[in-house]
């Protein structure tokens, strides 16, 4: 059975959200991979029974525009009941923010999904802590659970952005 049950490509504007960059596919594997053996160790995703909806919002070279993000979140709102969408993972972001201010373009869609009990999760960012405490948007949005990466020893990675708004840690280094 296929894990990906539906989706949309907001870059090419078609029904084939093929991940040409690989990041989304890697994150989907961390989330929903069935049990497998690699390097003599048994692994699985954190939610192997999950069914996935793939939405492509950027080409891997440039950040997704606010308008594209808004369109994708509106798609989720329109299709969440039909597809039983209960969690949205946003493995992307931009900027370095210290306060939880909603984005003026798509912050209302995040709030609408949260109000509908859809769990929103986003990467805190990979910009290191060299700029001081802070995280990327949408992780810093008040409706979103911010997630940073840990290594196999459960140590937060040097590249993970963080602030007092960080809420969760997840595997993010050398994940098979």
N, C-alpha and C positions, 0 to 999 in steps of 0.2 A: 504494500500500500504506500502511496506517496505521502510524504509529510506536508508538502506545499499543496494546499487545496484551492488557492485562488491568488490573484494578485493583479497588479497594474504597473506599467512602466511609465512614470511621469516625465522621463527624459525623452524617450522616443514616442510617447503617447500611443502605446499599444498594450495588448494583453500579455506580452512576454517580458516579465521583469527580470530577465537574465542578468545576473550579477557579473558584470565585466571587470570588476575590480577585485572581487574575492572577499572583501571585508564582511559584507552581509552574510555570505555563505558560511564563513568561519564562525560568526556569532550565532547563526542559526544552528550550527553543529554543537556549539557549547550549550545551547539551550535544549535542543531536542534530539540529539544523536541517539540512535539505538545502541545497545551494548555491543562493544567490539574489543578486540585485543590488539594492542600495539606495543612493540618493544617488550613483550612478555607480560604486560600489565593489562588488566581488564578496565575499560573505561565506558562511560555513557554520559549523555547530556544530563543537565540538571532536571529536565522534564521530558523524558524520552517518549511519553505518551502524547505530547503536544502536537497539535496540527498547526501548520504555519500558513500565513498569508504574506506574500512577498510584495513589497512596494519599493520600487526603485525611484529614488528622488535626486540622485546626482550621478555624475559620470565617473567618479573616482578621482578626477583631476581638480575639480573646483567644488566649493561648498554648495549645498542645496540652497536655492533662493527661498526667501520667506514666502513668496507666492506659491512656489512648488510645495513647500511644506504645508501650507494652508490647504492646497488642493488635495494632498495626500491624506491629511487629517480629516477633511470633509468626506473623502472617500470612505475612511474608516467609520465615521459617524453614520453615513448612509448605508453601509453594509454590515455594521457590527451585529445586528440581530440576525440577519440571514446567515452569517458565517460564524455566529457565536464568538465574536472577538471579545476576550476578557482582559487581555494584556497587550500593550503596545510597547515594543522595544525600539528605542531610538539610539542606534549606535553611531551617532554623529553629533556634531556641534560646532559652535563658532564662538569666538571671543573669549574674554576672561572677565568674569563678573563676580562681585562680592555680595551683591544684594539680590533678593528674589523678586525681580520685577518682570511681570509677564511681557512677552513680545507683543507689540501692538498689532502685528498682522495675524499671527496664529496662536497667540496665548489664549484667546477665547475658545478656540477649538480644544486645546489641552484642558481647559477648565470644564468645558462641556463633557468631554469624555470622562474626566475624573468624577464629575457629578453623576454620571451614569454608571459609576462603579467599575470603570475600566481602569486597570492598573497601568500607569505610565512609568516607564523606566528608561533612563538615558545615561550614557557614559559621562562621567565627570569631566573627561578630557584627557588628552595625552600630551599636554603642553608643559609638563613638569611643574615643579613648585618654585621655579626660579623667579617667577613674577610675584611671588607671595601667595597668600591664601586666596582662593577663588576657583571658579569652575566655569565650564562652557555652558552656553545656552543650547538646548533646553533643560539640561540637568539642574540648573539653578532655579528653574521655574517652580513656584510653590505647589503646582499640581503634580510634579514629577518626582520620582524616587531617583536620587543621584547614586550612581554606582562607580566605584573605582576598582582597579585591578590589583590582584594579589598574585604572588608567585606560588610555586608548589610548596613553599614553607609557610604559607599564609602571611607573608610579609607584604605590606602595601608597596607597590612598585614605585620606583623613583620617577617614572614618567607620569604617573597619575596625578591629575590636579585634585585639590581637596580644599575644603573649608569646613566651617561648622555646620554647613548644610548637607554634607556628605552623609548618606544613610546606609549604604550597603557596600560590601566588598564581594568580588566574584573572581573566578579564575581568569587570568589574562596574560599569562606568560607560558610559553612552551606547552600549549594545550594541544594534545594530539587530535 
